[in-house]
Amino acid sequence: MIIKLVVATRFSEADFYEKSATGKSLKKFMPDFIELNLYSKNTDGLSKLYNRSIYQPEDDNVIMVFMHDDVHLLDYFWFYRIQEGLQNFDVIGLVGNKSRQFQQPSWAFKNSKMELDDFKNFSGVIAHGKDQGTSKIDFLGQTRQQVKLIDGVLIGVKRKNLIDNNLFFDENFDFDFYDMDFCRQAELKGLKIGTWDIAVMHESGGNYSSPNWSRSYQNYVAKWGD
């Protein structure tokens, strides 16, 4: 098993390991078969960087994991969980939605009023917070379910599936909606998307009010219509 872990951060490389949740986790949980593709001091959009990593010459059997820099890895065997998940699905994430609503603005919300979708449509478990003692664990539904949309905090996929299906991130989406769009593309190409049980704590709950988010939402609706 070879895993290429792709992470972008605004920190310098040194500060990434000392100050970011993902960097501090990797100091504990990064065996030799994991290759970190770190974009430090980054200001470029995630889609652009993720594609750059995909384009790099690799063995097609490489597993690619695209992950945010504010993730506490709480599972000693997180890399085996990734491998296990990709034996069952083509694309995996931590949490997602089994349905998709008209002009849905995120995997969790069903409309532009930011109303949560029905919990029967959710799948996965994730914690939020900066400290395990005070973190909130969201039990959203049974894991290991096929879904239509996943949260971009962690996306796992075999490089071979990306190359064979000409599946890349749309660089019109930089920090928002790249995950929604990626899921739509994967579905059109007949790939199975699913959630998998990996214990993590995500520091951010998402920013749904920024001007960039609003612009990206309009671009997403313009592209997909529904």
N, C-alpha and C positions, 0 to 999 in steps of 0.2 A: 504494500500500500504506500503510495506517495500522495501526499496532500500538499497542494499549493494554497496557502492561506493569503488572501489579498485584503490588505487593510490600508485605508487612507487616514491620515491624521494631520491636524494642524501643528502638532508638537514636532520638535526636532526628534531625530532618532533616539538620542540619549534620553530626552524627556519622555518619550513614548513609553519606555520601559519603567520609568520612575513615577510617572504621573497619570498615565491613562489606565483605565481598568483592563483593557485587553492586553496592553504591554505588561502590566504587573502579573496578569494571569499566565502569560506565555513564559515568563521567567520560571514558573513552576511546572507548567504542563505543555512543554514543547519538545517531544522526542526528535531524534535525528531524521526521521522520515518525513518531517513536516518542513516545507520550504516556505519561509515568510517573504512575501512580496510586499514590502512596506513602502508606501508613498508618504514620506515625512514632509513637514512644512507645506502641506498641500493646500492649494486653492482651486484646483481643477475639479470639474464635476465627476461624480463617482462613475457614471457610465463610461466616460472617456478612459478613466484609469482601469476599470474592470476589463474593458475591451483590449486595452494595451496588454494586459496580463494574458488574456486569452490568445492574442496573436503571437505571443512569444513561442518559439519552437519548443515543443514538449512531447513526451511520450503521450499518446492518446489515452492511455489508461490513468493518467493523472486525475485526481479528484480536485476540483477547484471549490474553495469555500470563500465566499465574499462576505466580509463581516465588518461591522462598525467598530470603532476604537473605544467604545464605552461599554464593553461587555465583560462582566466577571464570569469566567469559566469555572463553574462549581462542580463539574463532573470530571473525575479523574480519567474517565475513559471517553471523553468527548469525541476524540478522533475515531474510535471504534464505532461509536454511535453514528457518526457521519457515514462511515463505510456501510454499516448495517442498513441505514435508511436508504442508501442508494442501491442496495440490492432489491429493494421493494418499489422504489419510485425513481423517476428520471430526474426530478428536481425536488429538493426537500427544504423545509424551513421549520421554524419553531412553532409558530402559531399562524392560523389562517382561517379562511372562510370557505365553506363547502358550496356556497351559492354566490351569485353576483347580481346586484341590483342595477337598475337603470342609472347611469351616470354616478355610480358609487364613488365617493371621494377617498376611500381607503378600504383596506380589507375588513376593518371593524365597523365602519359607519355605513349606514344604508342610504343616506341622502345628504344633500349639501347643508342641511340644518345640523349636521353632525350628530344625528341620533344613532345610537348603537343598534346594530342589527340584532335580530333574534338570536339568543344564545344557542338555540338548537342548531344554528348554522356554523358555530365556531368549533375549532379543533385546536388543541395544544395547551401547553402550560408554560408560563414565563413569569419570572419575578422582576419587580422594578424597585430600584433604590440604589443607594451607594454603600449601604452597610447591611450585612446579612441579618443582624439583630433587629433591624427596623424595616427590612424590605417587605413589600407586599407581593404575595404570590397570587397570580391570576390563574385559576383553574378554569380554562375556557371551554373545555370539552375533551372528549376522548382523543388521545393522540393516535398516530399511525393511521390517519384517515386521508383519503384522497380529497383534495380541495381545489378550488379554482384560483384562489389568491393567497399569497403568504406575505408576511412582513419581511422587509428587506434587511432587518437587523442581522440575519444570517441566511445565506442562500448557498446550498450545496448542490453541485452538479458535476458529472463526469465530463471532462473536456471533449471526449469523443462525441458525446451527445450534442455539444455546442457546435463542433465543427461539422459533423455529419448533417446536421439540420440547419446549418447556416443561421444559428441562433446567437444573437449578440444583443447588448444593451443599446437602446436608442439614445444617442448622445444629445438629443434635444431635451432630455430629462437629466438634470445634473444631480441635484440632491433630493428631489421629490418626484414621486411617481415613476421612477426608474424600475421599481419592483413591481408595481401594478402592471406597467407596460410589458415587462419581461414575462410575467405570468400569462398575459394575453397572447403574446407571441408563442410561448411554449404550448399553450392549449391549441392554437391553430395548427401547430406542427405535430399534434397528436401525442405530446409528451405528458406523462402522468406526474402531477404535482402532489406532494403529500407532506404532512407534518410528522416530526419525529421527536421522541422524548430525550432532550438533552438539557441538563440542569444548568441554567445561566441566570444571571441577574443583569438586567439592562438599566443603565443609569437614566436614559432619556425616555420620556413617554411620548415624544413626538411634538412637533410644532406645526399646528394647523391654522395659524393665523398670520404667517409671514407673507409679505408681498411675493416672494419667490414661490411659495406654496400655491398661492392663488393663480399666478401666471402658469405654473406647471399644470394645475388642474384644468385651466382653460385649454391648454395645449393637448392634454389627455383627452378631454371631451371632443375637441376638434378632430383628433386622430381617429378615435374609436366610435364616436357618435353615441353609443349606448354605454 
